């Protein structure tokens, strides 16, 4: 394989990669352009639904916090009680 053949292959690969990059970049530039352009048509009907979704998310967050605190609390009490008992028994053992 000659050096000219390697150089030609390299040049063709670079041209192919450049074309591929342009083809892949076009949708990334066109989609946001049209999304921003037509956003004003959808903004008004979507706002009330977004408020309802936000209220639902807030309710779900409160419920999740309540359930998780109710689930974890007995374990925290048990761990705290065990540590307190251990500390108290250690104090009594050292005192004697």
LODODREN-107250 format. One line per 2 residues: number of its first residue (from 1); their letters; for each residue x, y, z of C-alpha. Coordinates in nm, 3 decimals. Layout:
% residues N
NUM = a = X Y Z; ... .
//
This chain:
% residues 96
1 = xx = 0.000 0.000 0.000; 0.155 0.327 -0.108 .
3 = xx = 0.161 0.651 0.081; -0.060 0.814 -0.182 .
5 = xx = -0.329 0.550 -0.127; -0.314 0.602 0.250 .
7 = xx = -0.339 0.980 0.205; -0.634 0.941 -0.031 .
9 = xx = -0.811 0.711 0.216; -0.749 0.958 0.499 .
11 = xx = -0.885 1.249 0.295; -1.195 1.055 0.193 .
13 = xx = -1.256 0.953 0.556; -1.226 1.317 0.670 .
15 = xx = -1.469 1.431 0.401; -1.715 1.156 0.497 .
17 = xx = -1.692 1.244 0.867; -1.748 1.614 0.789 .
19 = xx = -2.058 1.534 0.585; -2.183 1.306 0.863 .
21 = xx = -2.132 1.580 1.122; -2.329 1.829 0.912 .
23 = xx = -2.614 1.581 0.859; -2.631 1.505 1.232 .
25 = xx = -2.611 1.874 1.332; -2.896 1.993 1.109 .
27 = xx = -3.179 1.838 1.319; -3.019 1.968 1.637 .
29 = xx = -3.041 2.320 1.496; -3.376 2.296 1.319 .
31 = xx = -3.583 2.133 1.595; -3.517 2.402 1.862 .
33 = xx = -3.582 2.675 1.603; -3.930 2.547 1.522 .
35 = xx = -4.001 2.456 1.884; -3.933 2.814 1.995 .
37 = xx = -4.117 2.958 1.695; -4.441 2.767 1.763 .
39 = xx = -4.423 2.770 2.143; -4.649 3.074 2.175 .
41 = xx = -4.937 2.881 2.018; -4.918 2.611 2.284 .
43 = xx = -4.827 2.822 2.587; -5.178 2.946 2.674 .
45 = xx = -5.361 2.609 2.676; -5.077 2.434 2.855 .
47 = xx = -5.047 2.666 3.158; -5.357 2.544 3.348 .
49 = xx = -5.252 2.183 3.296; -4.903 2.260 3.420 .
51 = xx = -5.052 2.410 3.738; -5.255 2.092 3.792 .
53 = xx = -4.947 1.878 3.736; -4.748 2.092 3.980 .
55 = xx = -5.021 2.057 4.245; -5.020 1.680 4.195 .
57 = xx = -4.642 1.668 4.230; -4.658 1.869 4.553 .
59 = xx = -4.923 1.632 4.693; -4.715 1.330 4.596 .
61 = xx = -4.406 1.483 4.757; -4.591 1.547 5.085 .
63 = xx = -4.735 1.195 5.088; -4.395 1.044 5.014 .
65 = xx = -4.232 1.239 5.298; -4.509 1.136 5.538 .
67 = xx = -4.492 0.767 5.449; -4.112 0.758 5.458 .
69 = xx = -4.100 0.929 5.798; -4.362 0.688 5.935 .
71 = xx = -4.163 0.395 5.797; -3.824 0.506 5.929 .
73 = xx = -3.930 0.645 6.268; -3.959 0.312 6.456 .
75 = xx = -3.611 0.211 6.341; -3.470 0.545 6.457 .
77 = xx = -3.640 0.507 6.795; -3.505 0.154 6.832 .
79 = xx = -3.153 0.260 6.736; -3.171 0.560 6.970 .
81 = xx = -3.306 0.349 7.254; -3.035 0.088 7.202 .
83 = xx = -2.765 0.355 7.206; -2.913 0.512 7.518 .
85 = xx = -2.934 0.175 7.692; -2.578 0.094 7.589 .
87 = xx = -2.456 0.432 7.714; -2.644 0.398 8.043 .
89 = xx = -2.522 0.043 8.105; -2.167 0.154 8.018 .
91 = xx = -2.195 0.435 8.273; -2.319 0.195 8.541 .
93 = xx = -2.044 -0.057 8.462; -1.775 0.211 8.488 .
95 = xx = -1.917 0.342 8.814; -1.870 0.015 9.001 .
//
